[in-house]
Amino acid sequence: MIQKREHWLFASVMAGGMVLCWLVFSRCASVSLNEGPSENYEGLTWRQVNHQVVLNHRLQSKQAKLMEPVRTDVLTVTPWLAPIVWEGTFDPLVIDETFRSHNLTIATTVFAVGKYTRFLRDFLESAEKHFMVGLDVHYYVFTDLPGDVPGNITLGLGRLLSIVKVPKFDRWQEISLRRMELIQTAIEDHIHRVAHYIFCLDVDMRFHGRVGSEALGRLVAAIHPWFYMFPRSEYPYERRTVSTASVPQDQGDFYYQANIFGGALEDVHRLTKTCREHLEVDRSVGVEAVWQEESHLNWYLVKNKPTKLLSPEYVWDDARQDAKEIELVRFSSVIKNKAEVRENP
């Protein structure tokens, strides 16, 4: 009798947890879709996303099946009730039905400076197969070598590419340090008028599987593939108090990788503006955070919790092969000789 009672209690807890996961995931999606424009923030008016989500009867029936437990081997909800997206935690049909009918445009920034232009073709060709398929996407390629941007990439319907000229930097770290400033400026100058969401991606990456509307949210960050099993004390946060990116030993939830982050335009603008300001303060006193803009990104996300987290499936490292919980690699960094491709020390 006691064993039966314990079994029933365990089953009830698991079922309740999965219901909570689905409700949280659904809420985060609906928050993004029902959020109206924020007027006159920094003089900008954001594209309005104000839609009521109505699923047809077939998908409503499909949605109900998501209450069944599908992943018990990984954390799927954060302590602040933000969903963590893993394979098996969402239904592509339901998520796509939610977003695709609203004519959304996803701005996508990528920096290809110096020898990093060699990664552009593979990045763009794989993105056209897997990234936000069925949605309008506007790629913004930041480069010092516009002539090296491949001109014969076939883009799908509703997908555009613009080149943003940037100067050649003396050090590879300077590219990282200036990234937040350049994205903030691009949002203010143009992107806020044409897009609803923005994702900021690294160019030396390749898409292998779906990265779609399940990744959309107000503020989205990806869990670093090398540190998600580590204790907080071992996260490579900036610890020196002289830097504005400093995170105390007793703070922090996850360590996020800067290879992919994004969200609604207003939220990402606020993130990039804050990080740029902190980077400038550090520069004024001769300080450079240990991992440049990634350190500042992590500081910001400690203080401003992301509304959706992408599991390491979305930012994998091809050099790592020992993770049984990774059922599908979606987006991963390309193995390369960093010393050769970075040119400068």
ABEGO torsion letter per residue (X at the ends): XAAAAAAAAAAAAAAAAAAAAAAAAAAAAAAAAABBBBBGBGGBBBBBBBBBBBBBAAAAAAAAAAABBABAABBABBAAGBBBBBBGABBAAAAAAAAAAAGBBBBBBBBBBEAAAAAAAAAAAAAAAABGBGBBBBBBBBBABAAABBAABBBBBGBBBBBBBBBBBABAAAAAAAAAAAAAAAAAAAAAAABABBBBBBABBBBABBBBAAABBABBBBBBAAAAABBAAABABBABAABAABBBAABEABBBBAABBEEBAAAAAAAAAAAAAAAAAAAAAGBBBAAEAAAAAAAAAAABBBABBBBAAAABBAABAABAABABBABBBBBBBAAAAAGBX
